[in-house]
Amino acid sequence: MQIENQVQPAVCRLNGISKSFGDIQALCDVTFEVRKGEFLAIVGENGAGKSTAMGVLFGLLEPDAGHITFAGERRKLKSARDAIDAGFGMVHQHFKLYPDLTVLENVLVGYEGANGFGLVPFQERRKAVASLIREFEFTLDLDRKISDMPVDARQQVEIVKMLFRGASVVILDEPTAVLTPQECVTLYAMLKRLCAQGKSVVLITHKLGEVMDHSERVLVMRHGALVAERKTSQTDQGELAELMVGRQIETVEKISRIQPQVVASLQGVSVQSGSDKPRLDGVSIELRAGEIFGVAGVTGNGQKELVNAVMGLEKNSAGQIIFQGRDIGGLTVAERRQIGIGYMAEDRMTIGLAARGTIAENLIAGREGPSPKGAVREGHSGFSSYGFLHWRQIRDHAQRLVKNYDIRTPSAMQRVGNLSGGNQQKVVVARELSAAPKLLVVENPCWGVDVGAISFIHRQILQLAETGAAILLISNDLEELFELSDRVGVMFEGRMNRVFDRSELDAFAVGATMSGDEEQRP
């Protein structure tokens, strides 16, 4: 007779692990174990130490103190190869695959198993890999190049690669960040099959809903330390979020106040790339005052081109972009920003911010000159005159925004590059929202920020919409889109495949539309 909730033996254990990078204490006396056949989740804010702990476990980092034991035996991992040989496999958030090689070649690379004459028994290896693919009901073509494959298939290749190498502990870092809901269901079903076979799964994720739905035990890390351990059945998302940030998280309430006037519209807009099929293909949408229009889609289906067209980063090859009754197709990025279009770029450190500039400098970027003719945005005047910057006004402005937007910094004159990811994003939010835009284009506003900053940023976006601004929100996170949006349009192969009203939002219906199959259901 099987005893319920029986604790399985530890496959491996981290004992008192500490790791520093210069003056930064990334891990501090961390101890935990991974048990045979369990589904373990590890959560925490950015910089909490999750990835560092996994780097130590996977042989990528050498700890300053502490040690690792495997089945009770102490062992030192000097490289990822040592970890793989010890039975560990890791699927990184950014896949480690060779795009110009085939599925079979990617699985075998480094583990070809050549004989004494240097010959690789390809047919034998091919049969072994094909058997794994059949066992887990994957649909992979062994001879297809990685560059020709969709994201979910590439992830399957990473998993097959681990299993081929004999992994008994599978580590996954944010595995569903780029998957549709249907693909997530398939992934988690496969991971649970691995656990049923006695393998262990370690999940690193920000998605607490997935933690609650799939894991058996969850570890919470904060500031490099392990602060809590819970059976998943004995906790909830609220408690986990509070443990992650060390304080209670305020809930965000969506209030729709859509007004009749159209702030901006796209009318049959296309973006052409040479002689290829348009990357943005005849998209038409209207954005009304007070409306948050969300855009969903698997990465690479035209979302980036949509943003670029609206902001003037790429010229539309067909159609019109109308803002407050005016065709803005001929305006530059700077001119569009001056007339009231704000932009929160996905890549905050390349496009959104100047890392070597101070917070104060970044908070007036694009607004440092005198108010341009015809500008409707606030805050353009007062920072300069006759070619000279007024530093007192700039510092006063920065200190006010640092306070109002809860930017954690000892000084507004600190370099932006020295801030945490969440505080860097708050600088972007503060600059764009303080200018009172009439249209705000937002790309993945909470990418790489912690749960506390997510709540704050969402509140700011909702409050801007309540003032009558129109917001175009592009996000890879369906939960975020569903929470904030009044309507959600789904991009597929450059087209706006379907638009869902808020009352119609359903994860599987949206996910099916993202994959081009509206009839698909779980």
N, C-alpha and C positions, 0 to 999 in steps of 0.2 A: 504493500500500500504506500503510495507516494504522500509525503508530508508536504502540505501546502506552505509556501513561503520559506522553504528550507534554504538557508544561505549556502550558495555554492562556493567551492574552494577558490582562492585567489589565483588567477593566472599570472598576475604580476602586481608589484606594489612599489610605489614611490615612498621612500622613507626619508623624511626631513630634508627635502630638496630645497636648496636656495640657489638663486642665480641673480647676478647683478650685471648691468651694462654701464660701466662708469659709475656715476652717482645714483643711477636709477636701480632700485631694488625691484626686479621683475618677479621674483619668487622668494617667499620667506617661509622656510620650514614647512613645506607642503608635504603632507602625507595622505595618501589614499590608495585604494586597491581597485583593480579591475577583476571581476569575478567571471568564472566560466559560464558561458551561455547567457549572460545578462545584457540588457540594453541600458547603457549608462549615458546620461546626459551631463554635460558640463556647461554652465552658464555663467555670465558675468559681463560687466561693462567692457568696452574697449580699454585695453591696458590693464585688465584685471589679472592677467597671467595665464589665461587659458592656452593660447598658442605657444607660449614659452614652455609650459608644462608638457604639451604634446611634442614640442621640439626636443625636449630632454628625453621623453619616452621613446621617440622615434630615432634617437641617435644623432640628431642634427645639432644639438647643443650639449656641451659638457657642464654639468652642475658645479657650482663652487663648493657646495657642501651637500651631504646626503648621498644615498645610493639607491639603486633599483634591484629588486629581487624578482626572479622568475621561478615560480613554483617553490618558493622558499630559499632558492639559491642565489646568492649575490652575484651580479654580473655587470660589467662595465661595457657600455655601448660607445664605440669610438666613431661610428658612422651609421648612415641610414642602411647600408648593406648589412651591418651587424644586426640592426633591428629587424630587417626583413628576414634574415637567417634565423632570428629568434622567434619568428612567427607574427611579426607586425606588418600591417599594411595601412597606408594612409592615402585618402583621396583629398587632395588640397582644393581649396576654393577655386583656384586657378589651375586647371588641369596640367599635368606634367606629361604631355604627349607630343610626339613628333608629327606635325601636320602633313608632311610629305610622305610619311610611311603608312603602310596599310595597317588594318586592325591586327592582323597576325604578327606583323613585324614589331608593332608597339608592345604587344604582350610579351614577345620573346626577347626584346632587346635587353642585353645584360644577363639573360638567363637562357641562352640558346642551347646549352648542354652539348657542346661539340665533343666528338669522340677523340681518341688519341691521335687521329690523323688530321684533326682540325675541321672535320666535316660535321655540319649540323643535320641531324635526322629530321628534316622538315616535315615529312609525311607523318611521322610519329607524333611530333609536336602539334601538328595541325589537327590530328585526330583528338588529342588531349584537350586542346582549346575548344574545338567544336563540341566536344562532350560537355564541357562546362557551360557553354552558351545554351545548349539544349536543356541542361538540367535546370537552369534558372529562367528558361523561356524568354531569353533575349532574342532580338531580331537583328543580329549583327552579321554583316557580310565580311568574311575574313580578308577579302581582297580589296575592300574599299578603302580609299585614303581617308585619313582623319579629317583633312581639310574639306571634304565633301559631305561631312556628316553633321546632323543637328546636335544641339547641346546635350540632350538626354542620352543619345547614343554614345557620345564621347564619355559621358559619365559611366555608362555601362562598360565601356572598354577599360576604364580605370579599375572598376570592380573586378572584372575578369582577370586583369593583370595581377591584382592582389591574390585572388583565389588560386591562380595558376602557380604562384610562388609559395603557396601553402600557408597563407595568413590565417592565424587563429584569432587574432585581435584586429578588428577593422575600425580605423579611426576616420571620421568624416568631418570636414570643416565646412560649415554652412552649405550642406549638399543640395538644398532646394532653392537656393537664391535665384536660379535662372530656369526653374522648371515650372510647367503648368500644373494646376491641381491634379489632373489625371496622371501626369508623370510622377508627381509626389506619391500618389497612392501606390503606383507600381513599385517605386523605389522602396517605400517602407514595408510593403508586403515581402519584398525580396530580403530586406534586412532582418525581418522577423523570422524568415526561413533560415537564415544563417544562425540566428540565436537558437532556434529549435535543433539545429545540427550540432550545438555545443560551442559554436564560435561566439566571441564577444564583440559587441558593437559599442563604440564610444562616439557620441554625437556632440559636436560643438555647434551651437546655434544661438541666434538672438530670438528665434521664433518660439515663444513660450507655449503657444498652442500646440506646436508639434512635440514639445517636451512632454506636455501633459497627455497627449494622445498616444505616444509611442514608447516612452522610456519607463523603466521600472524603478530606477533610482536616479537622483539628481544631485550634483555637487555644485555649490555656489562659491565663486571666487570673487574677491574684492581687494584691490590694491596689493596684488601678489600673494594673498593669503587665502586659504580655504576657510570660509566663514560659516558654512552650513552644509549639512548633508541631510537629505530627506528621501523617504520613500515617496515616489510620485503620487501614490494613492492617498497620501496623508498630507498633501499640500495643495496649493492652487496658484494660479498665475499672479494674483495680487501679492501673496506672500513672497514668491520668488522675485518679483520685481523689486519689492521693498528690500529684500536681502541683498540684491545686486547693487543697489545704489545707497543703501544705508538710511533711507528715509521713505516716507509714504509718497506714492506717485499719484498726482492729481488726475482724475479722469477727464477726458475730453468729450464735450457734448456738442453734437452737430446741430446747428440751427440753420435751416435754409431760408434765405431772404432774397430770392431771385427777383430781379426787377425786369420790367418789359423791355427796356432799351438794350439794343445790341451794341456792345462795346467794340467787338472785333469779329471779323468773319473771314474764313478762307473759302474761296469760290473756285473749285476745280483746280487746286494748286498741285503742280507736279515739279519734281526735281529730277532732271535727266543726268545720267552719267555716261558720257560718250554715246556709243551706239547701242548700249545695253538697254534692257528694260528699265523704265524709270524707277528710281529708288523710292520716290514719293509719287503716287500715281492718282491724280485727280481727286484729291481730298477736299471735301466741303464740310465745314462746321460753322456754327454760330456760337459765340461766347457772350452771354448776357451779363449785365451788371449784377454783382452778388453771387454769381455762379462759379462753382468749382467743377470744371470739366476734366475728368480723369482720362488718361490714355493708358491702356494695357496692351500687352503684346510681348511675345518672345523677343529677346534682344535681336536686333538686326532686321526688323520688319518695317522700318521706315520712321521709327520714333525720333531718331537723331536728326534725320532729314527734315521732319516736321518742325522741330525746334530751330534748326538752322535756317529754315525758310522764314519763320516768323521773326527771328532775331536779325536776319540779314547776313548771316554767316555764309549762306549759299544763296545764289540767285535762283528764283523759281523759273522754270522753263515754260510754264503755262499757268494760267489762272491769275487770280488777283488776291492780295491780302489787304483787307480794308480795316483801318483802325479809326474809330470815331468819324466815320463817313469819308475818310481820306485813303486813297490808294498809296500804300507806303512801299511799293515794290522797288522804287528807285532810291530809297533812303539807306544810309549806312547804319551800322550797328549803333554808333554814337548818336546819330540823329534819331533813331528809334527810341533809344533810352531817354533822350532829351524831351521827347514829346509825351512820355508817360508810360513806356514799356519797361518793366523790370525783368531781371533775369537771374535766377539762381541756378548756376551751372552744376552739372553732376560732378565734374572734376574740379573741386574747389581749389586745389593747390596749383593747377596749371592754368585754369581759366578764371576761376572765381576770385582768387586772392594773389597778392604778391608776397611770397613767403618771407622775403627779406625786409619787407616794409613793416612799419609799426601798425598796431591796431588803429591808431588815429589816422594814419595815412590811408589805410585800406577802407576806412569808414567814409572817406570823402572821394574815393577813386571814381572818376568820371563826373564828379560834381565840384571839382576844385576851381573851375573857371567861373567867370561871371555868368549870370543867367542868360542862356541863349534866347534869341528871338523866337517867340512862339512856344517856348517851353511851358509845360503845364505842371511839371514836377516841382515839389517844394524843395527848399534847402540848397538851391544852386548858388544863391548869392550869399555874400558874407564871408567866404573863405579866401577870397583874393580880390585884388584891385590893382590895375596898372602892372600886371605881371608879377606881383608879390603876394605870397601866401600870408594870411593872417593867422599866425600860430596860436594866439590866445583863443580865438573863436574855434579853431580846429580842435584844440585840447578840450575846451568846454563842451563842444559837440560830442567828442569821443567819450568823455567822462559820463555824460548824460546817457548815451546809448549803452555803455558798459553796465551802468546801473539798471537801466530799463529792460535790457535783454539778458541780464544775469550772466554776463561774460566773466568767467572766473580768471582773473589776472591781477597781479599786484600793481600793474600800471597800464594805462592806455598807451604808453610809449613802448611797451614790450613788443618784440617782433612776433608777427603772426605765426611764423614757422615754429615757435617754441610752445604754442598752445596745443592742447589736446584736440582730437578730431572734432569732438562735440562743440568745443568753444570756438574753433575755427569756423564751423558752420554757423554758429550764432553771430559771428562777425558778418558773414554774408547775409544772413537774415536781417540783422539790424540795419545794414547799409541799404538793402533793397526796400524793406518795408518802411523805413523812416522817410523815404522819398515819396511816399504815398502814390505808388503807381496806379494807373487806371487798368492796366493789364499786367499780370505777373506770370511769367513762364518759369515753371519750377521742374527741375529734373532730379528725381530720386533725392528728395531733400534730407532724408534721414540715413543715407548710405554711410555706413561706418561710424554711426554715433550710437551712444548708449541709450537705454530705455528712458532715463530721466530727461535727456536732451530731446528725445523723440516727442515726448509729451509736450514739452515747452514749444518746440517748433510747430507741432500740429495746432496748438492753441493760437499761435501767431498767425498762421495761414488762415484759420477759421475767422479770426477777428478782422483780418484784412478784407475777407469776402463780405463780412457783415457791414463794412463801410461802403460797399457798392462796387468794389473792384472786381474784375473778372479774372479768374485764375485758370491757367492751363497747366494741369498737373500730370507729368509723365513719371510713372513709377513701376518698378519691377515687383513691388510688393502689393499683392492683391488686397491684403488686409488693410494696408494704408489707403489704397484707392477706395475701398468700400466704406471706410470710416469717414473719409473727408469729402467724397465726391457727390455732386447732385446728379450727374450723368457720367457714364463710363463708355468711351469709344474704344473698340478693339482693333488694333492694327494687324494686318496680315498681308505679307508680300507687297507692302507699300500702299495698300488701300485701307480705308476705314471700313472694316468688314461689317461691323454692326455697332449701334449705339444703344446702350441699356439705360433706361431710367433707374433712379435709385430704388424704386419699388420692385424692379425686375432683377436686381443684382443677386446672382447665385454663383458660387465659386466654380461649380462644374459647368454651368452654361457658359460663363465667361471663358473658362479654360478650354472648352471645346472650340469656341470661336477663335481663340488664340492659335489653335492648331489647325484651323481651317475646316474643322468638322463640327458643325453646329448640331448634328444629330447625336453626337457621342454623349453618353451618360455613364455614371459609375455602375 
